[in-house]
Amino acid sequence: MVTEQELRKAVESILMEMGGGGAQALANSDHSGSAGSVGVNLDGVLPDLAAVDLRSVINVPNPHNLDALKTLKQSTPARIGVWRAGPRYLTETLLRFRADHAAAMDAVFTDVSDDWIKQNNLPRFKTRCDSKDTYLTRPDLGRLFEAEELQKIKNHVGGNSRVVIYIADGLSTTAVTTNAIDTFKAICDGLQRYNIKPASPFFVQYGRVGAEDAISEAAGAEVIVTLIGERPGLITAESMSAYMAYKATMNMPEARRTVVSNIHKGGTPAVEAGGYIADIIKKMLDHKASGLDLKL
């Protein structure tokens, strides 16, 4: 008969195996595939697998060319060399996949919190979508506003702003709450060098990229900029983009838009992206063009 102490030890052993999974940091590893260096803490809680940079993990036991594998993994966040247990994934690999998938789902289906909007002093406006489900199933409504809502946006922006920059949730609330404010501040700092002052920012709930066309027409802006969360993947749920257009109009060709994408800590950092976007805005104003008509 198995005693409670023996059962406890067996459970602890399994947890340790799940927590480590044979992963070792690249900087400290000269081989891999052995019992891992990451285990449970004193409370028996597993570490956050999603917080581990996959580029720093080697799971292949005794790789033929470790240096080449390290170089390859450093060049991409893709799941390379995750190894296996027979024909199946390692436990840690499977758990990491599910954790990343859960993060992507949360980014899509979670609304930006009221606290975040209030904390950043952002007036909130809403497209014709009445819920997240409507937003996901009716992309057309995420590009449109009720007339009363458009008038509120126009009143907020005022009639003298050449540049209007706003934040929309898009398909990743995580991307917006992580990157939007730092990006906006960096844009403002960059525009200040050119003596350009954008309109006061605001937040659009359930917004698609095309919503900027309706806002641009209503506000009479020369340049409109939307900071919006992109569809998350299994690499990151934090990727944000900036979509820009000169004198955007409803139903205009997408070729008239300029975009800076992949704004996140593993891509283009928010502050760096903001400075670059400011330079693009200045070029749009100087050349009175955007999209394919603007040479960057």
Secondary structure, DSSP 8 states (H G I E B T S, - for coil): ---HHHHHHHHHHHHHHHHHTT--BGGG-SS-SSS-S----TTS----GGGS-GGGB--SSS-TTHHHHHHHHHT--S--S--EETTEE-HHHHHHHHHHHHHHHHHHHS---HHHHHHTT--EEE-S--SHHHHHH-GGGGG---HHHHHHHHHHH-S--SEEEEEE-TT-HHHHHHHHHHHHHHHHHHHHTTT-------EEET--TTHHHHHHHHHT-SEEEEEEE----SS-S--EEEEEEES--TT--GGGEEEEEEESTTSB-HHHHHHHHHHHHHHHHHHT--GGGS--
